[in-house]
Amino acid sequence: MAEGLFRHLRGEEWEVHSAGSAPTGRVRPEAVQALREMGLDISSHRSKHVDEFADGLFDVVLTVCDHAAEACPVYPAETRRIHWPLPDPQTYADFLAVRDELLNRIKSHWD
């Protein structure tokens, strides 16, 4: 969801990637539906492993769960690291709550 929201809000300015420490290769249907309700289509997205980006140079690396923060590769000192400890959604209501929290944080942090 974070990738979809960032692409929607900052995709013209930023190159956005998303990855996790235990990807399944697919995006949860609840996440697809939660963003579809906002008019965003992430159905073509896939979950990716952080190792796919381990050699990348990034201005900002944002982690959204404690496990991801611990499993995140080490990036050069000039990479800004931000951690937003959000719960791992289990129910559709959880997905909506996390979506709304991500949206609020992105807007308040980068507007």
C-alpha positions, 0 to 999 in steps of 0.5 A: 500500500505504501508504494501505491500511495507514494506513487500516487502522491509523489510519483511525478517527483520520486522513483518509488520502490517497495520491498519486504523481508518475507515477500510472497510475490503478490499483493494481498487482495485486501490492500488492492481493495483498500486502495481501489476504494481511493481510485488507485489500482495496485493490482499489477504490483508484486511484493519484492524482497529487499535483496532486489534493492540491496545495491541501490542508492536511495535518498530515503529508506522508509520502514513500516514495521519493526521486523522490516526495520531490523531486516533492512540492508545497510545503506550508505550514511547519506541515505535517510532512514525513517521508521513508521512502526505500523501494525501488520494488518490482519483484517480488512478493517486493519488494512483500511486503518493502515492505509489511512495512517500511511496517507496521513503520514505521507501528507504530513511528512512530505507536504 
